[in-house]
Amino acid sequence: MRHALVLAARGLGEVAPNPAVGCVIVKDGVVVGRGRTAKGGRPHAEPQALAEAGDAARGATAYVTLEPCSHHGHTPPCVSALVAAGVARVVVAVEDPDPRVNGEGVAWLRAAGVEVTTGVCEKEAAALNAGFFLKVQTGRPLVTLKLAQSLDGKIATVTGESQWITSETARAYGQLLRARHDAILIGVGTALADDPSLTCRLPGLEDRSPLRVVLDTRLRLTEWSKLAQTAQEVPTLVYTVADGGGALEACGVQIVRVAKDVAGRPKLETVLADLAGRGITRLLVEGGAALHAAFLNGGLADRLEVFSAPMILGAAGLSSVETLAAFSLNEVPQFVITGRRSLGPDLLVSYARRV
């Protein structure tokens, strides 16, 4: 099952709106077939693994990271493929919350005489597809805030200098994070200050650049920005509450007008719901500080990826998160550490929201 989870993880960032699933078929202690959800969400993992296994699938055990689908969509149900192949046993990591499946896949297999075991590596499998689960259950994608900061939580000097606080190794890992998400979001302040491309530039993963999203209350992004100039090659959305934007649209940028929040900015809940409606399951938020604070204040930050460089910028530096609304320790957003990784001289600590 852990091997199947590794296969599944390779699909993060390229299979939305589908979940990233892995399947390993074992016969007499030997792996005879492997598969994962293909780019764009199909074909699914199970039929790919079955095709590789061929006749060896009969009497074998299939390890699947998510309950096999039991409904007709763009492809036939995976449960029918498993039954037709003569698989004797299916081990499922976690059940699918999609109401079209949600236990029916397991029930179908058992009714066909297939032995089914569930809950193997369930926690890991649920974490892997947390974005898909959230989209199904709450109508929004998983939100990860990425912060690249000094040891004292600063993202720039008092003059605004920020390139580069973290090392080349850490920045390369940040590119990998982009490749593993369906969309990347920044505020217009960051867009104006840094004029970023927001693409994945890792060799071999250039085609994994996510959908680019900018929150721009007053439509200040210009048609001369890198985002606008490359919008024909990499899809780009701008969420706003203002009228206009014809020059941006002429460049290929899609303007989406949404409801205002109490501060007159695009309402985050509406933005997230719209992104989910477009099939986005995993959203990476790269800043700036005001945007990080808005997601934290709204209880909408599910994970943090905090890159810390071994330097101190002092109180005059720009903080990675602006003022939060909480007044007591009981009210502040709280997270638990899920991983640590050394990246050259820097440290990456991963967090998940405490529930």
JOPE-V411577 format. One line per field, one symbol per residue. ss: DSSP state (@ for helix, = for strand, . for the rest). phi: phi as a letter, one per 30 degrees, with the letter a starting at -180 (. if undefined). burial: + if it has 16 or more other ideal C-beta (glycine too) atoms within 10 Angstrom, else -. A space follows every 50 residues. Layout:
ss=???
phi=???
burial=???
//
This chain:
ss=.@@@@@@@@............======..=======..@@@...@@@@@@ @@@@@@@...====.............@@@@@@@....====........ ...@@@@@@@@...====...@@@@@@@.@@@@@@@@@...========= ...===...........@@@@@@@@@@@@...=====@@@@@@@...... .....@@@..=====..........@@@@......=====.....@@@@@ @..====..=.....=.@@@@@@@@@@....======.@@@@@@@@@... ..=======........==...............=========..===== ===..
phi=.ddddddddddejbcedddcbbbbcbbhicdcababedeijadddddddd dddiddddidcccbdbeedbbdbdbddddddddddiddbbccdbdddedd bhjdddddddddiddbcbidhdddddddcedddddddbibddccccbcbd dciccadddjdbcbdcddddddddddeddcbdbbbbdddddddchdchcc cdejcddcddecbbcbechcdcdcdddddcddcbebcbcbccdjjedddd djdccbcbddcdciceddedddddddddjdcbcccckcdddeddddddic ccbbbccccdbcciddddddbdecddcbddcddbbcdcabadbidcbccc bbddc
burial=+--++-+++-+++++++++++++++++---++++++++--+-++++++++ -++--++--+++++++++++------+++++++-+-+--+++++++++-- +--+++-++----+-+---++--+++++++++++++---+++++++++++ --++++-----+--+++--++-+++-+++++++++++++++--+-+-+++ ----+--++++++++++-+-+-+-+++++++--++++++++---+--+-- +-++++-+--+---++++--++++++-+-+++++++++++++++++++-+ +++++++++---+---+++++-----------+-+-------+--+++++ +++--
//
